[in-house]
Amino acid sequence: MPSLNERYADLMQAGPVRVRDAAQRLNTTEAALVAAGVTGPATPLKPEWGALFAAMPRLGGIMCLTRNEHAVHERHGRFVDVSSGPGHILVLGPDIDLRLFPGRWAHAYALGGDRPSIQIFDKDGNAVHKVFATGETDTAGWDAVIAEFAAPAAALPPMTAAEPAAPATETPVDQAKLREEWKALQDTHDFITLLRRHKASRRQAFRLAGEDLALRLPSAAAVATLQRAASAEVPIMVFVGNRGAIQIHTGPVARLRATPGWFNVLDPAFNLHLREAGVAEAWRVVKPTADGDVTSIELLDATGETIAMMFGARKPGQPEREDWRAVVADVSGTPWPAERAA
């Protein structure tokens, strides 16, 4: 039977294929392909996640990439403020802004070649987060970090792709109670706790909350929001994540380009690639906070998983931007402020 490397080489005969797509076509995992060296020399790294990310400021300028099936988020900058605690790692710098959940991680590799990178994979061999060297990278710092965390005897990743997880079964939710507690929120971060308390999926909560809190929009609202924000020069926050990492851009978006199947932001420090066909639902979502209502445009795929979320740029303690509210009102076709019913 041909080896994985041979099968990959045969696949490439017909033309270049991204390693993520090659893994799907070969019924293997991206981590297995990386470990096999098909994308270049790969050095296994110790799964000492907190220490590894604490060392990231030594790398200098880099590019971070986090993606899911329908969105790719790329941000240039430097690691500045890195901290970790039970079940999480936070990166809170002005450019690199991450919420990481290493309990789902299992494998990491440093890739050499023309485009050096550090790539992290979950227990199923799916890519969670990647850090790429750039022209601003401290080469000596990069080499020192790789040498410090190299683990030649690391366990191999799974060779066979896991079956996709079935969407969680929705259970009955007390709609009135959900709405009451939603309206009493004091912080956007409390929304996840609200969902857990009611054992509700995000999509289920949106459908039950009432249109003043969650208004269903056409899927085209995803692109329209980026276009309105760019034309009005409104700085926004763009969240893209998966089950192991969330990456955030805060700032303007300017250079927008459509390519077959994708809508793209191609700014110098921030790139976003959005697979338009993957957006099954778009919602205007209003979350009360101690600083006033905070509004987002949230994109879900056909299984109800979050593809991306967009907010107006803001810091805790600040009210929401009026120019962002104008963008949302334009995209949703509803004036702001919305009258929220009892």
Number of C-alpha atoms within 10 A of each C-alpha: 5 8 9 16 13 12 13 19 12 12 15 13 9 8 7 9 14 10 17 16 12 19 23 13 13 16 13 19 27 27 28 22 23 24 23 17 15 16 15 17 15 21 22 23 25 21 19 12 21 17 14 15 18 17 19 20 17 19 23 20 19 22 22 26 23 24 24 21 14 19 24 20 24 24 24 22 20 22 26 18 15 20 14 18 9 8 11 16 20 18 20 16 14 14 21 23 24 24 17 25 21 23 14 16 23 21 26 32 26 27 22 16 10 8 11 17 21 21 23 24 24 20 15 21 27 24 24 27 24 19 21 20 22 18 9 14 18 17 15 11 16 21 12 15 18 20 13 12 20 18 16 10 9 15 11 14 23 17 18 16 17 14 7 6 6 7 11 10 7 11 10 9 14 10 14 11 12 19 16 12 12 20 18 13 17 16 16 17 11 13 17 12 11 17 16 11 10 17 15 22 19 17 19 16 21 18 16 17 20 15 17 14 25 23 18 18 18 14 18 15 23 24 16 17 20 24 19 18 21 19 11 16 15 21 21 22 17 23 22 26 26 21 16 21 22 23 25 24 27 21 19 19 28 20 14 16 11 13 9 7 11 16 19 20 21 16 14 11 14 23 20 23 20 25 18 19 12 18 24 17 21 24 25 24 22 21 21 18 19 15 13 14 19 20 22 20 25 24 25 21 18 11 11 17 18 24 26 28 21 22 23 26 18 16 8 11 10 11 14 19 17 13 15 23 19 19 23 26 16 16 22 19 10 12 12 13 11 12 9 11 8 7
